[in-house]
Amino acid sequence: MKKVVIVVTVLAFCASSFAQGLKGTKVTLKSEAAAVAAQKSVAEAASHSLAATSACSYNFTSGTNNTFLKYCVTVNGNIPQLMTPFNREHIAVGSAGEGYGVCDNTGAVAYFDYADYGDSGNWGAPTLVSQTATSVKIARTTGDGVWTLTQTITQAASTQSVRVIMALKNNTAAPRSFFLMRFADVDVSGGASNNFDATANSAFGWNSAFSSTPDYGLMVQNVGNPVGLANTIPFVQKVAFPPNPCVPGAQLAAGPVTAIDGSLLMDYEGTVPQKGTRTVTMNYKGM
């Protein structure tokens, strides 16, 4: 997306899709025009026939004290609650914002589901592929049939972390360029104001030791060596609300940043061959 004409085309379409799903409860409005757009987006989101949700459908708990891990997964494959360690909640605070986004750069289409922050309205119904005491596997195809996203979310009790594997399949007969991302509005230990930073393979929010806030944190970390990707980019966002999947770095914060209501983003970029699949793996882990 380096050529201006491509950027304009993608932004125009994806901004429209994004506005339909974004809930305005945690957006900081910058202008009167933004306020009007936010009001319109909430009304449009209410008309979606396939609603995003933060209701827990699959629940997982393990450990005690420093090894305590509790989280849940929605029917759509979001993680709207995540507690670790010592019963510290990092996501289910106010609006629970966590989920996934896909940008089809070939067709200039955005697809996303961010739990309480809404969805793009162009996903099919989720399918429960499998469920065990420690994992759940959920598949979801886009309404146009172009993509199928299969998520396997597993409790890694031994490391007090949640492993998320996302497999993105191209259902068409031609290669397609994509962005695939995981978003989390992190509110460490129930507080909205936290510190944020990122490295080459992880992004994290935390409260400093010996400060007036509970000194814990949450990170999302890329795991392994994904095949066939052009880029793997952990982002810190300077805002709590989710990104447009077609413009993942629009709210990038160059860390470290302190005392902000920010969020985390793991972005994968590449091309999927015809009828092919790209698979990525990441961990949510307490700090």
C-alpha positions as CSV (number, residue, x, y, z in Angstrom):
1,M,0.0,0.0,0.0
2,K,2.8,2.4,-0.8
3,K,1.1,4.0,-3.8
4,V,-1.2,6.8,-2.9
5,V,-4.0,5.6,-5.2
6,I,-4.1,2.2,-3.5
7,V,-4.1,3.7,-0.1
8,V,-7.0,6.0,-0.9
9,T,-9.0,3.2,-2.3
10,V,-8.4,0.9,0.7
11,L,-9.0,3.7,3.2
12,A,-12.2,4.8,1.6
13,F,-13.7,1.3,1.7
14,C,-12.3,0.1,5.0
15,A,-13.1,3.3,6.9
16,S,-16.7,2.8,5.8
17,S,-16.7,-0.9,7.0
18,F,-15.0,0.1,10.3
19,A,-17.5,2.8,11.1
20,Q,-20.3,0.3,10.9
21,G,-18.9,-1.8,13.7
22,L,-17.1,0.5,16.1
23,K,-18.9,1.3,19.3
24,G,-18.2,4.8,20.6
25,T,-18.1,4.2,24.3
26,K,-14.4,4.6,24.7
27,V,-13.5,6.8,21.7
28,T,-12.0,10.2,22.4
29,L,-13.7,12.5,19.9
30,K,-11.4,15.0,18.3
31,S,-14.0,17.2,16.5
32,E,-17.7,17.9,15.9
33,A,-17.4,15.9,12.6
34,A,-16.0,12.9,14.5
35,A,-18.8,13.1,17.1
36,V,-21.4,13.0,14.3
37,A,-19.6,10.1,12.6
38,A,-19.5,8.2,15.9
39,Q,-23.2,8.6,16.5
40,K,-23.9,7.3,13.0
41,S,-21.6,4.3,13.5
42,V,-23.4,3.3,16.7
43,A,-26.8,3.4,15.0
44,E,-25.4,1.4,12.0
45,A,-23.9,-1.2,14.4
46,A,-27.2,-1.7,16.0
47,S,-28.7,-2.8,12.7
48,H,-26.2,-5.7,12.1
49,S,-27.9,-9.0,11.8
50,L,-24.8,-10.8,13.1
51,A,-23.9,-9.1,16.4
52,A,-20.5,-9.1,18.1
53,T,-20.7,-10.2,21.7
54,S,-18.6,-10.3,24.9
55,A,-20.7,-13.1,26.5
56,C,-18.6,-16.0,27.7
57,S,-19.4,-19.3,26.0
58,Y,-16.3,-21.4,26.9
59,N,-14.6,-20.9,30.3
60,F,-11.2,-22.0,31.5
61,T,-9.5,-21.8,34.9
62,S,-6.3,-23.2,36.3
63,G,-3.7,-22.6,39.1
64,T,-3.7,-20.4,42.2
65,N,-2.0,-17.2,43.3
66,N,1.0,-16.6,41.0
67,T,-0.1,-19.4,38.7
68,F,-3.7,-18.4,38.5
69,L,-5.2,-18.2,35.0
70,K,-8.9,-17.6,34.2
71,Y,-10.3,-16.6,30.8
72,C,-13.2,-17.2,28.5
73,V,-14.0,-17.3,24.8
74,T,-17.1,-16.1,23.1
75,V,-19.0,-18.0,20.5
76,N,-17.3,-15.8,17.8
77,G,-13.8,-16.5,19.1
78,N,-13.0,-13.4,21.2
79,I,-11.3,-13.5,24.6
80,P,-13.4,-10.9,26.6
81,Q,-12.0,-11.9,30.0
82,L,-8.5,-12.7,31.1
83,M,-7.3,-12.9,34.7
84,T,-3.7,-13.6,35.7
85,P,-1.9,-13.8,38.1
86,F,-3.5,-13.4,41.5
87,N,-7.0,-12.8,40.1
88,R,-5.9,-9.7,38.2
89,E,-8.4,-8.8,35.4
90,H,-6.8,-7.2,32.3
91,I,-9.6,-7.1,29.7
92,A,-13.1,-7.3,31.2
93,V,-13.1,-3.7,32.4
94,G,-15.9,-1.5,31.1
95,S,-16.2,-2.3,27.4
96,A,-14.4,-5.6,26.8
97,G,-12.4,-5.1,23.6
98,E,-10.6,-8.1,22.2
99,G,-10.7,-9.9,18.9
100,Y,-9.5,-10.2,15.3
101,G,-9.4,-8.3,12.1
102,V,-8.6,-9.2,8.5
103,C,-7.9,-6.8,5.6
104,D,-8.2,-8.3,2.1
105,N,-5.7,-6.0,0.4
106,T,-6.5,-7.6,-3.0
107,G,-10.2,-6.8,-2.8
108,A,-10.0,-3.8,-0.4
109,V,-12.4,-5.3,2.1
110,A,-12.2,-5.2,5.9
111,Y,-13.5,-7.9,8.2
112,F,-13.4,-7.7,12.0
113,D,-14.9,-8.7,15.3
114,Y,-13.8,-6.8,18.5
115,A,-16.4,-8.1,21.0
116,D,-17.9,-5.0,22.8
117,Y,-16.4,-2.7,20.1
118,G,-18.5,-4.3,17.4
119,D,-18.0,-6.2,14.2
120,S,-17.9,-5.4,10.5
121,G,-21.2,-7.2,9.8
122,N,-19.7,-9.3,6.9
123,W,-18.9,-12.5,8.7
124,G,-20.9,-15.8,8.5
125,A,-22.0,-17.6,11.7
126,P,-19.2,-19.3,13.7
127,T,-18.8,-23.0,13.7
128,L,-17.6,-24.9,16.8
129,V,-15.0,-27.3,15.3
130,S,-13.9,-29.0,18.6
131,Q,-13.9,-28.4,22.3
132,T,-11.9,-30.0,25.2
133,A,-11.3,-29.2,28.9
134,T,-8.4,-27.0,27.9
135,S,-9.1,-25.7,24.3
136,V,-11.7,-24.6,21.9
137,K,-11.5,-24.4,18.1
138,I,-13.8,-22.1,16.2
139,A,-14.1,-21.5,12.4
140,R,-15.7,-18.6,10.7
141,T,-16.1,-17.8,7.0
142,T,-16.6,-14.3,5.7
143,G,-20.0,-13.5,4.2
144,D,-18.6,-13.2,0.7
145,G,-16.9,-16.7,1.1
146,V,-13.4,-15.4,0.3
147,W,-11.8,-16.2,3.7
148,T,-12.1,-18.7,6.5
149,L,-10.5,-17.9,9.8
150,T,-10.0,-20.9,12.1
151,Q,-9.0,-20.1,15.7
152,T,-7.7,-22.6,18.2
153,I,-7.5,-21.1,21.7
154,T,-5.7,-23.2,24.3
155,Q,-5.1,-23.0,28.0
156,A,-1.3,-23.3,28.7
157,A,-1.6,-23.7,32.4
158,S,2.1,-24.6,32.9
159,T,3.1,-21.1,31.6
160,Q,0.0,-19.2,32.8
161,S,-0.7,-18.1,29.3
162,V,-3.4,-18.4,26.6
163,R,-2.2,-19.6,23.2
164,V,-4.1,-18.4,20.2
165,I,-3.5,-20.0,16.8
166,M,-5.2,-18.3,13.8
167,A,-5.3,-20.1,10.5
168,L,-6.4,-17.9,7.6
169,K,-7.5,-19.8,4.5
170,N,-8.0,-18.2,1.0
171,N,-11.0,-19.9,-0.5
172,T,-10.6,-18.3,-4.0
173,A,-8.7,-19.5,-7.1
174,A,-6.2,-16.6,-7.0
175,P,-3.5,-15.4,-4.5
176,R,-4.6,-12.7,-2.1
177,S,-2.7,-10.2,-0.1
178,F,-3.8,-9.8,3.6
179,F,-3.3,-8.2,7.0
180,L,-4.3,-10.4,9.9
181,M,-4.4,-9.0,13.4
182,R,-5.2,-9.6,17.1
183,F,-6.4,-6.7,19.2
184,A,-6.7,-6.2,23.0
185,D,-7.9,-3.2,24.9
186,V,-5.7,-3.9,28.0
187,D,-6.7,-2.3,31.3
188,V,-4.1,-3.8,33.7
189,S,-5.6,-4.9,37.0
190,G,-8.8,-3.2,36.3
191,G,-7.3,0.3,35.7
192,A,-7.5,2.2,32.4
193,S,-4.2,4.2,32.8
194,N,-1.2,2.0,32.1
195,N,2.3,2.0,30.6
196,F,2.9,0.5,27.1
197,D,5.8,-0.7,25.0
198,A,6.7,-3.2,22.3
199,T,9.7,-5.2,21.1
200,A,10.3,-7.0,17.8
201,N,8.1,-9.9,18.8
202,S,5.7,-8.7,21.6
203,A,3.6,-5.8,22.8
204,F,2.7,-5.3,26.5
205,G,0.9,-3.0,29.0
206,W,2.0,-2.8,32.6
207,N,2.0,-0.9,35.8
208,S,5.5,-0.2,37.3
209,A,6.6,-1.8,40.6
210,F,6.4,0.3,43.7
211,S,3.9,2.7,42.0
212,S,0.5,3.6,43.4
213,T,-1.2,1.0,41.0
214,P,-1.1,-2.8,41.2
215,D,2.2,-3.7,39.6
216,Y,1.2,-6.4,37.0
217,G,0.8,-6.5,33.3
218,L,-0.3,-8.4,30.1
219,M,1.7,-9.1,26.9
220,V,0.8,-10.6,23.5
221,Q,3.8,-12.4,22.0
222,N,4.4,-13.9,18.6
223,V,5.4,-17.5,18.9
224,G,7.5,-19.6,16.5
225,N,8.4,-18.8,12.9
226,P,5.3,-18.2,10.8
227,V,5.7,-19.4,7.2
228,G,5.0,-17.2,4.1
229,L,4.7,-13.8,5.9
230,A,6.2,-10.5,4.8
231,N,5.9,-8.9,8.2
232,T,5.1,-9.6,11.9
233,I,4.6,-6.3,13.7
234,P,3.6,-5.9,17.4
235,F,2.0,-2.5,17.9
236,V,1.2,-0.3,20.9
237,Q,-1.8,1.9,20.2
238,K,-2.2,5.3,21.9
239,V,-5.9,4.7,22.1
240,A,-8.2,2.1,23.7
241,F,-10.4,1.5,20.6
242,P,-9.6,-1.0,17.9
243,P,-7.9,-0.4,14.5
244,N,-9.2,-0.4,11.0
245,P,-7.7,-3.7,9.8
246,C,-6.7,-2.0,6.5
247,V,-4.7,0.7,8.4
248,P,-3.2,-1.1,11.4
249,G,-0.6,1.5,12.3
250,A,-2.8,4.6,12.2
251,Q,-2.8,5.0,16.0
252,L,0.7,3.7,16.6
253,A,2.5,4.9,19.8
254,A,6.3,4.8,19.8
255,G,7.0,3.3,23.2
256,P,7.6,3.5,25.9
257,V,4.5,5.5,26.7
258,T,3.2,6.0,30.3
259,A,-0.1,6.7,31.9
260,I,-2.4,6.3,28.9
261,D,-5.5,4.3,28.1
262,G,-3.9,2.3,25.3
263,S,-4.2,-1.1,23.6
264,L,-2.2,-3.9,22.0
265,L,-2.1,-5.2,18.5
266,M,-0.2,-8.0,16.8
267,D,-0.2,-7.6,13.0
268,Y,0.7,-10.2,10.4
269,E,1.1,-9.3,6.8
270,G,1.6,-11.4,3.7
271,T,0.0,-13.3,0.7
272,V,-2.0,-16.5,0.7
273,P,-1.8,-18.6,-2.4
274,Q,-5.0,-19.9,-4.1
275,K,-6.8,-22.3,-1.8
276,G,-3.9,-21.9,0.6
277,T,-3.6,-21.2,4.4
278,R,-1.3,-19.0,6.5
279,T,-1.1,-19.9,10.2
280,V,0.1,-17.7,13.0
281,T,0.5,-18.3,16.7
282,M,0.6,-15.9,19.7
283,N,0.4,-16.0,23.5
284,Y,-1.3,-13.8,25.9
285,K,0.7,-13.9,29.1
286,G,0.6,-12.2,32.5
287,M,3.5,-10.1,33.7
